[in-house]
Amino acid sequence: NVEISTGRRRLLADEVRYDQRTDKMFATGNVVLIQPNGDAIFGKEVEVTGDLEEGFVQAVGMLLKDDSRIAANRADRSHGNIIVFDRAVYSPCPLCDDGKGGPLWQIKARRVVLDEKAQTLTYNDARMEMFGLPIAYTPWFRHPAPGVTRQSGFLTPTFGTTSELGLTAQIPYYYVIDQS
């Protein structure tokens, strides 16, 4: 039942071991790392520096402040603002009510980079899935991070049906002309 705070970051875990020589903490059991912006990183085992700025997590889940989610095999945090996820899945959609099904749509990628300073998510070898079926592949893709109010990029796709067109899909693009 450990809680460690440094600045506006908090680390919660069942157990934490601190190595003063290397200034690293090793947290195990129900680990939650809460970021200053409200994002939460979950894992079973976490290794972080003493200031909670850098480290890695195995079998990671991340709940972002807008309720979107990222899950990955591993995540590495470096430079205080870059998180690299390996074999990751991102979705802004909530999970099914029964907790057994996946989200309506998601993006799976070999590598996802969350740059908190640039406020972007960048995907390598990504494929978009709807209802669990792959519908598009791209070797590289980037969009604004959740919660960003103004940044050029693709917006959330919308899907629907109409009597004239049948099934429809729209992928709007937002372009910021200037600061005002």
N, C-alpha and C positions, 0 to 999 in steps of 0.2 A: 504494500500500500504506500508507494512512494509518489511524491509530487515535488518536482523541481521546477522552479521558475527562474528565468534569467531574462531581464528586460521584459518584453511582452510575449515571450515564448514560454510554453509550459510543457513539461514531460510528465506523463502519468504512467506508472507501471507497477506490476506486482513486485518486481525486484530490480535493483540497479547496482551495478558494480562500477566504481570510479577508479581509473588508473591515473594517479597524479603525474607520473613521469611523462605520459603521452597526452595528458589532458583529454582523455576519452572516457565516455560512459557507455556501458553495455547494459541495456535494459531488456528484460525478458518478461513475458506473461502479460497479455492484455495491454500492450503498449499503445499509448495515444500521444502524439506530438501535436500540440495546438499552436498554429502560427499566429502572428500578430493580426492578420486580416480575418481570422476566424476559420480558416481552412484547418481540417484535422486529418492527420496521417495516422493510420492504424497498422499494426504489425505484431508479430509474435516476438521477434528479436530485432533490436535496433542498436546500431552503434553510432554515437554522435560525439561531436567535440563538446568541451565544457560549456561553450556559449550557445549550444544547440543550433549553430548556424550550418554545420556541415556534417555529413554522415551517410549511412546507408541503411536500408530496410529490406529484409527478405519477405516475400509474400505480402505485398503492401496493398492497402486500400486507402483511397483518399476521398474524403467528402469535402467538396468545395463549398464556399459560403452561399452559392446559389442552388444548392442541393444537387448539382451534377456530380458525377463520380468517375474516378479513375481507379482501375485495379491492375496490378502488374506482378510479375514474378519477382522483380527487384527494383528498387529506386535508389539513386545516388544523388545527394544534394551537395553542391559545390558553389564556391564564390558567394555564399549567402543568399543567392536568389535564383539559382538554376537547379531544377530537379529533372533528372533523366530517368525515365521509366523503361524497363526492358520487357518486351512481350506484353504490351499494355492494351487495355480496353477502356474507351472513354464513352460516356453517354450522359446527356442532360436529362434523359427520361427516368422517371421513377421505376422501381422494380414492380412487378406484378403484386397485387394485394396478397396473394397466397404465399409469396416469397419463393415460389418454385420456378417461375418463368423469368426470362430475360426482359430487357427493356424493348420498347417498340423499335428503336433504331440505335445503333452504336457504331463506333469506329474502332477497329482492331488494327494494331500496328506493331511492327517489330521494335520500334523505338519511338517514344514520345518525349518531347522536351518542353517543360513548363518553365518559361522565362518570366519570373515575377517582375523584373524591372521593365522589360519590353511589353509585358502583359500579353504574351502570345503562347499558343500551344502549337508545336510543330511536330508533324508525323513523318516517319520514314517507313516505306513499304506498308502503306495503309490500305485497308479495304472497308468500305461502308456496308453495313448489314441492316436489313429490315426484316423483322420477324425471324431472325436467325439465318436469313439467306443473304449471301453476298450479292450486292447490286452494282458496286463500282470499286475499281482499284486505282490507286495513284502511287507513284514512287515517292512523292513528296507533297505535303499539304500543310497549310498553316491557317489558323483562325485566331481571333481575339480570345483571350482568356475569359472565363466566366466572370461576370460582374463589370466588365469594361463598358463604359457608357458610350464612348465615341472612338471608333477605330475602323478604318476601311477593312472590308473582308466579307466573306459569305455569312449570311444569317442562317438561323435554324431552318432546315427544310420543312415544308408543310406538305401534307398528303391529304387527299380527299377524293370525292367522287361527285360528278355532276351528271344530269340527265343528258346533256348535249355531248360531253367529252368522255364520259366514263371515268376511269381512274386518272387522277391528276397528281403531279408532283411539281413543286416549285422550289427552286433554290435561289432566293434573292441575294443580291450583292449590294452592300452598303458602301458608298464612297464618301469619305470626309473631304470636302472641298477645301475648307480652311478651319481655323479655330473657332470662328463664330458661326 
